[in-house]
Amino acid sequence: MQDEMNYYRISRDEWRRFYRNGMAPLTQAELDQAKSLNDQISLEDVREIYLPLRHLIHVYYDQYQAQQHDRTNFLRVRAHKTPFIVGIAGSVAVGKSTTARLLEILLTRAYPTKRIQNITTDGFLYPNAELKQRKILERKGFPESYDMQRLINFLTDVKNNKGPVKAPKYSHQIYDVIPNEYDVIDSPDILIVEGINVLQLPSNQLVYVSDFFDISVYVDAEPNLIEKWYLDRFKVLLDTAFTDPTNYYYSYAVGDRTAALKMARHVWETNDLPNLKEYILPTRNRADVILHKTNNHKIDHVYFRKF
């Protein structure tokens, strides 16, 4: 990581000391269910990295609740619940979804009386038909492929606690937004929002997605490592999910393996890597916390924003 000026660089050994209770509040089976395909994570990682991170979120959440109380007192208005929002950003295949699901479990265990929910921004991609009409299907995942106004409207409704709010659902099975299917976010105390685009600053928006976040986390790794994880995951998918005839990539699972891997590498080189370098990586220094990964998804350092 090049720019550390406004971050504390904290080693793994030092970071784990920020939470004294070393017992992981979940089993190996629960961890296996939470982690994404081919993501390497252990109960040791939970104890040494994610429990201190959950504790930090607890500190921010306490401060947030106190601030909300003071604000309503100042305005002399009736207190009302305003959800606390955690943003999770980073490249494809870097482990964002695992981080989001794991934090959802840990926060649910820490706050058994609170409502904790988790949402991904994939559903706010334009449907494939719309992307084709706009002639940007090959730019899927780039900023212009998202309906950012719809995402901002959604977060505005959530933050204003307008009751059940619908978020469109995305299926990696069909590689498209699912028509007329939604995730319902219903007055959460804490909402986790995960996506490659959550810290980006679209030029045509007056309000940014990150404006809604009360703490944000960026999952980081060197591009060459992410490429390896991306291709390793694709190989596993060829033998598992892609064997379903209804899957978008089924033809690659039953076709020539060399051609399939060549296609995946081409997608990485022409889409995911340029998107990472041009639009995702530049948002890293907007995060409050950066989890830096090295070989085998092992987090070696944590960067914590100074100001």
N, C-alpha and C positions, 0 to 999 in steps of 0.2 A: 504494500500500500504506500503510495507516494506522499500524500498530503496528510500529515499527522498533527498539523499545527493546532487545530482546535479539538483534538481528541487525546484522552489518556490512553496509552497503549498498555494493556494489562495482559500479562501472561496467563496461561491456563491455570497454573499453580496458584497464582495470586487471586485470580477471579473466583476460584472454588472456595476460598476462605471467606468470601462475603456472605456465605450462608452456612451456618454452623451445623445444622441438622443434616447429617449426611444420608439419611434414609430416603430412598426414592419412593414416592407415594404411588407407585404402580408396579405391576408385575411385568415379566418379560413378555408374556402373551399380550398384554395390553399395549406394550411398546411396539411389538411386532405389528399389531393392528393399526397403530398410529402412523408408522413410518411408510413413506412412499416406496414404490418398487425400486429395488437395488440401492436404496439409501442405507448407508452404514451408520448405525447409531446404537449405543449400548446404554445399559443402566448406569454405567460409570459416567457417560456423557450427561445423562439426566442429572446425576448428583453434582457433577463438577461444573456444568455449563448452564443447564436449563433451570435448575432450582435457584441459583443466584439471580438469573434473569427474571424468574417469576417474582423473587423477592424485590428486585428493583421495580418491577411493574406495580407491586403492592405499595411501594413508597410513593410512586407517581399517582396511583389511584387514591391513596389517602389524601395527598395534597390536592388532587382534583376535587374530591368531595368537599374538603374544607373550603376551597375556592368557590365552588358552586354555592355553598351555604352563605359565605360572606357576600357574594354577589347578589343573591336574592334579598339578603338583609339590607344591603345598600340601596337596592331599587325598591324596597318595600313591596315586593310581590310575593305571591305564594310560592313556596319551594316546590319544584317538580323535578322528577328524575330526568337527567340528561346523560345518555349513555357515554361511557368512557371507551374510546376507540384506539385499538392497537393496529398499526400498519406493519406489514411484513413484505419486504421487497427483495429483489435479486433476479438473477438470470433464470432461464429455464434450466431444469435438471440440477440445480444447485441445492435443493432441499428446502425450499420455501414452504411447501405444503406440509412436510413433516414438522417443521418448526411451528407452523400455525396449529396443526392438530394437537401437537404435544402441549403447547401452551394452553390450548382449550381444556385439555384434560387436567393439567396442573392447576389452572385457575379455578376450574370447577371443584377440584378437591380442596383448594384453599378457601373458597367461598361457597360452601354448600347451599347457602340460602339465596345466592345470587343467580341470575340467569346469564350464562355465558354462551355466545354464539360465534360462529365462524363462517366467513363468506369469501369466495374467490371472485376476482374481477373478470374471469374468463367469460362469464355469462353476458358481460357488457360489450363483448365483441359484436360487430355487426354480423348478422347471418351471412352465410356463404353467398346466397343469392344477391344480397346487397353489395357484398365485396366484389362479386363478379360484375355487377352493374356499374360500380364505380371504377372497375378495372384495377383493383388493388388486392385481389385474392392472394397474389404472390407476396404481398406485404402484410399478410396476416401476422398480428403480434406487434407491428409497428404502431406508433401513436395514432395515425390516421385511421387504423382499423377498428378503433374503439368508439363507441357512442359515449363520449365523455360527459356530455350534458346529461344524459340519462343516469350515469353513475353519480354525478354531482347532485342531481335531484333526489336520487335514492338516499345518499348520505345526509342530505339536508333533512329529509323526512325522518330518518333514523335519529339524527341528532336532536330534532325537535320533538322526538318521542310521540310520533303521530299514530302509535299503535301498530298493528301488523303492516309491514311494508314488503312488497314482493320484489325479489331480484330474479332476473332471468337465469335459467339453468343452462350450462354448457355440457355437452357430452364429448369426451375424447373417443368414445366408441364410434360415433358418426362424424366426428370432427366438425361439429356445428352446434349452434344454439338450438335447444329443443323447443319447438313451437308449443306455446301455451302451457309450459311447465315452469314452475317457479320455486325458489327457496323463500320461505317466509321468515322474516326477521321481526320478532314480536317483542318490542320493548325490552331489549337486553340491558343488563347493567354494564356488561363489557362485551364489545363486539370486536372480533379480530378480522381484519380485511387484508387478504393476501393477493399479490399480483405483481407482475413485472413492471406495471405502469404506475404504481400507487404514489411514487415520489416524483413523477415527471411534472413538468411545468408547461402544459400546452399553451401555445402563443395566443390562441383565440379565446381563452377562458379568463374571466375576472376572478373566479374562485377556483382553487386547485384542490385536488383530492386530498393532498397532504394537509390542507388547512383544517381538516376534520380530525386529524390524528392528535392524540394526547401523548403518545410515545410511538416511536417508529424504530424498526429493526431492519437492517440490510444484511442478507446472507451473502457472503463474499468468497470468491476463490479465483485462482488464476484461470484465464480462459482455456488454456490447454488441458487443465484438469476437468473443467466443466465439459469440454468436448468429449473427453474420455468417458465421463459419467453419462453423458447424453447417448453416446454410441453403445455403451454397455447396457444401458436401460433398453435401448432399441432392440438389441440382440435378445434380451430376456422376453420382451414383448412379442417378438417373432415366434417364440415358442409357447406363448401363453395367450394373452389377450387377442393377438392378431389372428389366432387360429379360428376365431369365430367368423363365420361367413358374412355376418352383418357388419363386421368391423371395416372401417374405412381403409385400413391397410392390409386387408385379408389377402389381396393379390400378391403382396410382397412375402407374406408368410408361406404361401404355397408355391411361390416362384423361386427363381434363382437367388440363393443367399448372397452371393457376391454382388449381384445387381441391386439387391435390397439395401445392403450396407453402403454401396456407392451412392444410392439415392439419399440415404440418411445423412451421409457426410456432405453431400451437395446442399441439402437443406440447411445444415449447420453453417456451412461456409458462406452461403448466399443470403441466408435469412437471419438465423439466430445469432451468429457471431457479429454481423454488422449492427443488428439491433442492440446487442449488448454493448458494443463499443460506442455507438453513436447516441443511444438514448437511455440505456439502463445504467451502465457504469457511471456516467456523469451525475447521476442522482445519489450516488453512494454517500457523499459527504453532506447530504441533507438529513441523514438518519441520526437518531439519538444513540443507537447502539449498532455496531458492526461486528458480526460474528465471522471471523476469518477462518476459512477451512484450508486444510492441506490434504495430503494423500489420504485416501480412504474416508473422506468426509470428516476427518479429525479436526476439531477446532483447536488451534494452537494459541490464538490471541483474540482478545475482545477489545474493541475500541469504544470508548465511552465519551460522548461529547462533553467538552468542558463548558461551552457557552453557546 
